[in-house]
Amino acid sequence: MHDPTSFPGTKNSLFTLLILGSIFILLLSGCASIPDIRNTIHYYYFSHTQEPPNIVGPNGELTKAQRQAIFDRMQKESAPNDILAKQTALIESVTGSPLIAGNKVVLLGDGKATFAAMFRAMANARDHINVETYIFDDDHTGRIFAALLLQKHAQGVAVNLIYDSYGCSRTPAKFFGTLRKAGIRVLEFNPINPLKAGDFWNITHRDHRKILIVDGKLVITGGVSISGTESEESSGSFIPGVSSGPWQDTDIEIEGPAVAEYQKLFLKQWHSQNGPPLASGNYFPQLKKEGNHLSA
């Protein structure tokens, strides 16, 4: 495994837009809560006389006045073709929170770089490790990841894990049972079995987030699941044995004030699923400026 590639400077608006877009989706996921923006391009570039397009945020559909305010601000603060400024304004408006400055952001180009960064961060953990993932496979990569969680827990580091019931449907229950027996707090998101679920059960309500938080000071997030298909075991196909062409998932590593927002997302998800009492830890340490990147 090799060191991750440094994230380019903020002057590269395409990379910055990629980062902001990825963060936007993760902040509002599972899938059911991703904002739905219809006819935005048509509204902006062809017909400024029609009503602003519909926007559905995490708390439901925005009113006409709220939508109009967003697009008025986007028009006022950016040139017609300034996509980055428009995206920034949209993220701030829909999520209800401003972008946070003072972060160091590193782009992790593929699964190998991501796992190298994850294993390094976990090995250096001193207080807690929080993991939220859609897929956690019982394969070579997954077992290394689990072994590191067990090792850190044995060293006194608090470990909390959220995994999606459907995404991990191929993973034996014994795999997670081993973690539970060792004392790691493990939460199954929205169990497929309705008898195990709470008052609200919807098989399509899934947790697609992939978040690793270490000591409340560093977060790694993006598209990489805990699976060998993301690293050296990758066959280049979404379905084993089926040639569908190569793909590449990407993550980012963030240090700085924005990490607290990801911690809030993790804890909110934990409590929304009536998870067991969390292991004690300093989940919100004092965070200082680590760089010059914006993050949500």
For each residue, the residues with C-beta under 8 A, 3 or more apart:
1: 112 113 115 116 119
2: 112 113 116
3: 113 116
4: 106 107 108 109 113 114 116 117 253
5: 106 107 108 109 113
6: 106 107
7: 15 19 105 106 107 252 293
8: 11 12 15 107
9: 12
10: 16 292 293 294
11: 8
12: 8 9 15 16
13: 16 17 83 84
14: 17 18
15: 7 8 12 18 19 107
16: 10 12 13 19 20 84 293 294
17: 13 14 20 21 83 84 87
18: 14 15 21 22
19: 7 15 16 22 23 105 107 252 293 295
20: 16 17 23 24 84 87 88 91 99 294 296
21: 17 18 24 25 87
22: 18 19 25 26 221 222 223 250 252
23: 19 20 26 27 91 221 252 295 296
24: 20 21 27 28 35 87 90 91 94 95 296
25: 21 22 28 29 34
26: 22 23 29 209 210 211 221 222 265
27: 23 24 95 261 265 296
28: 24 25 33 34 35 57 58 94 95
29: 25 26 33 34 207 208 209
30: 33 205 206 207 208 209
31: 34 206 208
32: 204 205
33: 28 29 30 57 58
34: 25 28 29 31
35: 24 28 55 56 57 58 94
36: 54 55 56
37: 40 53 54 55 90
38: 53 54
39: 42 43 53 54
40: 37 43 44 53
41: 44 45 46
42: 39 45 46 47 53
43: 39 40 46 47 48 50 52 53 71
44: 40 41 48 71 80 86
45: 41 42 80
46: 41 42 43
47: 42 43 50
48: 43 44
49:
50: 43 47
51: 64 67 68
52: 43 55 64 67 68 70 71
53: 37 38 39 40 42 43 67
54: 36 37 38 39 61 62 67
55: 35 36 37 52 61 62 66 67 70 94
56: 35 36 60 61 62
57: 28 33 35 60 61 62 94 95 96
58: 28 33 35 94 95
59:
60: 56 57
61: 54 55 56 57
62: 54 55 56 57 66 67 70 94
63: 66 67
64: 51 52 67 68
65: 68 69
66: 55 62 63 69 70 93
67: 51 52 53 54 55 62 63 64 70 71
68: 51 52 64 65 71 72
69: 65 66 72 73 93
70: 52 55 62 66 67 73 74 89 90 93 94
71: 43 44 52 67 68 74 75
72: 68 69 75 76
73: 69 70 76 77 89 93
74: 70 71 77 78 85 86 89 90
75: 71 72 78
76: 72 73
77: 73 74 85 89
78: 74 75 82 85 86 89
79: 82 85
80: 44 45
81:
82: 78 79 85 86
83: 13 17 86 87
84: 13 16 17 20 87 88
85: 74 77 78 79 82 88 89
86: 44 74 78 82 83 89 90
87: 17 20 21 24 83 84 90 91
88: 20 84 85 91 92 99 294
89: 70 73 74 77 78 85 86 92 93
90: 24 37 70 74 86 87 93 94
91: 20 23 24 87 88 94 95 99 296
92: 88 89 95 97 98 99
93: 66 69 70 73 89 90 96
94: 24 28 35 55 57 58 62 70 90 91
95: 24 27 28 57 58 91 92 296
96: 57 93
97: 92 261 296
98: 92
99: 20 88 91 92 294 295 296
100: 103 256 257 258 261 294 295 296
101: 257 289 292 293 294
102: 256 257 288 289 290 291 292
103: 100 254 255 256 257 258 290 291 292 293 294 295
104: 254 255 256 290 291 293
105: 7 19 252 253 254 291 293 295
106: 4 5 6 7 117 252 253
107: 4 5 6 7 8 15 19 250 252
108: 4 5 113 114 117 220 222 224 250 251 252 253
109: 4 5 113 248 250
110: 113 114 248 249 250
111: 114 115 224 229 230 231 234 248 249
112: 1 2 115 116 231 232
113: 1 2 3 4 5 108 109 110 116 117 251
114: 4 108 110 111 117 118 220 222 224 230 249 250 251
115: 1 111 112 118 119 141 145 224 230 231
116: 1 2 3 4 112 113 119 120
117: 4 106 108 113 114 120 121 220 251 253
118: 114 115 121 122 145 212 220
119: 1 115 116 122 123 144 145 148
120: 116 117 123 124
121: 117 118 124 125 212 214 218 220 253
122: 118 119 125 129 148 149 152 212 214
123: 119 120 148 152
124: 120 121 214
125: 121 122 128 129 152 157 214 215
126: 157 215
127: 157 158 215 216 281 282 285
128: 125 157 158 159 160 213 214 215 216 279 281 282 283
129: 122 125 149 152 157 158 159 160 212 213 214
130: 159 160 161 211 212 213 263 266 283
131: 149 159 160 161 162 211 212 213 226
132: 161 162 163 207 209 210 211 266 269
133: 136 161 162 163 164 167 209 210 211 225 226
134: 163 164 167 168 206 207 208 209 210 225
135: 164 167 168 225 226 227
136: 133 142 145 146 161 163 167 168 171 175 176 225 226 227
137: 141 142 168 170 171 225 226 227 228 229
138: 142 143 170 171 172 175
139: 142 143 227 228 233
140: 143 144 228 233
141: 115 137 144 145 226 227 228 230 231 232 233
142: 136 137 138 139 145 146 171 175 226 227 228
143: 138 139 140 146 147
144: 119 140 141 147 148
145: 115 118 119 136 141 142 148 149 226
146: 136 142 143 149 150 175 178 179
147: 143 144 150 151
148: 119 122 123 144 145 151 152
149: 122 129 131 145 146 152 153 159 161 179 184
150: 146 147 153 154 178 179 182 184
151: 147 148 154 155
152: 122 123 125 129 148 149 155 157 159
153: 149 150 156 157 158 159 182 183 184
154: 150 151 182
155: 151 152
156: 153
157: 125 126 127 128 129 152 153
158: 127 128 129 153 185 278 279 280 281
159: 128 129 130 131 149 152 153 184 185 279
160: 128 129 130 131 184 185 187 266 270 275 278 279
161: 130 131 132 133 136 149 176 179 184 185 186 187
162: 131 132 133 187 189 207 266 269 270 273 275
163: 132 133 134 136 167 168 171 176 186 187 188 189
164: 133 134 135 167 168 189 190 206 207 208
165: 168 169 188 189 190 191 192
166: 169 190 192 203 206
167: 133 134 135 136 163 164 206 207 208 225
168: 134 135 136 137 163 164 165 171 176 188
169: 165 166 192
170: 137 138
171: 136 137 138 142 163 168 175 176
172: 138 175
173: 176 177
174: 177 178
175: 136 138 142 146 171 172 178 179
176: 136 161 163 168 171 173 179 180 186 188
177: 173 174 180 181
178: 146 150 174 175 181 182
179: 146 149 150 161 175 176 182 184 186
180: 176 177 183 184 186
181: 177 178
182: 150 153 154 178 179
183: 153 180
184: 149 150 153 159 160 161 179 180
185: 158 159 160 161 275 276 277 278 279
186: 161 163 176 179 180
187: 160 161 162 163 270 273 275 276
188: 163 165 168 176 191 196
189: 162 163 164 165 206 207 269 273
190: 164 165 166 197 201 202 203 205 206 207 273
191: 165 188 194 196 197
192: 165 166 169 203
193: 196 197
194: 191 197 201
195:
196: 188 191 193
197: 190 191 193 194 200 201
198: 201 273 274
199:
200: 197 205
201: 190 194 197 198
202: 190 205
203: 166 190 192
204: 32
205: 30 32 190 200 202
206: 30 31 134 164 166 167 189 190
207: 29 30 132 134 162 164 167 189 190 269
208: 29 30 31 134 164 167
209: 26 29 30 132 133 134 221 265 269
210: 26 132 133 134 221 222 223 224 225 251
211: 26 130 131 132 133 219 220 221 262 265 266
212: 118 121 122 129 130 131 219 220 221
213: 128 129 130 131 216 218 219 259 262 263 266
214: 121 122 124 125 128 129 217 218 219
215: 125 126 127 128 218 282 285
216: 127 128 213 259 260 263 281 282 283 284 285 287
217: 214 255 259 285 287
218: 121 213 214 215 253 254 255 259
219: 211 212 213 214 253 254 258 259 262 263
220: 108 114 117 118 121 211 212 251 252 253 254
221: 22 23 26 209 210 211 212 251 252 254 262
222: 22 26 108 114 210 249 250 251 252
223: 22 210 249 250 251
224: 108 111 114 115 210 230 249 250 251
225: 133 134 135 136 137 167 210 229 230 249
226: 131 133 135 136 137 141 142 145 230
227: 135 136 137 139 141 142 230 231
228: 137 139 140 141 142 231 232 233 234
229: 111 137 225 233 234 235
230: 111 114 115 141 224 225 226 227 234 249
231: 111 112 115 141 227 228 234
232: 112 141 228
233: 139 140 141 228 229
234: 111 228 229 230 231
235: 229 240
236: 245 246 247
237: 240 241 242 243 244 245 246
238: 242 244 247
239: 242 244
240: 235 237
241: 237
242: 237 238 239
243: 237
244: 237 238 239
245: 236 237
246: 236 237
247: 236 238
248: 109 110 111
249: 110 111 114 222 223 224 225 230
250: 22 107 108 109 110 114 222 223 224
251: 108 113 114 117 210 220 221 222 223 224
252: 7 19 22 23 105 106 107 108 220 221 222
253: 4 105 106 108 117 121 218 219 220
254: 103 104 105 218 219 220 221 258 259 262 293 295
255: 103 104 217 218 259 290 291
256: 100 102 103 104 259 287 288 289 290 291 293 295
257: 100 101 102 103 260 287 288 289
258: 100 103 219 254 261 262 295 296
259: 213 216 217 218 219 254 255 256 262 263 287
260: 216 257 263 264 284 287
261: 27 97 100 258 264 265 295 296
262: 211 213 219 221 254 258 259 265 266
263: 130 213 216 219 259 260 266 267 283 284
264: 260 261 267 268
265: 26 27 209 211 261 262 268 269
266: 130 132 160 162 211 213 262 263 269 270
267: 263 264 270 271 278 283
268: 264 265 271 272
269: 132 162 189 207 209 265 266 272 273
270: 160 162 187 266 267 273 275 278
271: 267 268 274 275
272: 268 269
273: 162 187 189 190 198 269 270
274: 198 271
275: 160 162 185 187 270 271 278
276: 185 187
277: 185
278: 158 160 185 267 270 275 281 283
279: 128 158 159 160 185
280: 158
281: 127 128 158 216 278
282: 127 128 215 216 285
283: 128 130 216 263 267 278
284: 216 260 263
285: 127 215 216 217 282
286:
287: 216 217 256 257 259 260
288: 102 256 257
289: 101 102 256 257
290: 102 103 104 255 256
291: 102 103 104 105 255 256
292: 10 101 102 103
293: 7 10 16 19 101 103 104 105 254 256
294: 10 16 20 88 99 100 101 103
295: 19 23 99 100 103 105 254 256 258 261
296: 20 23 24 27 91 95 97 99 100 258 261
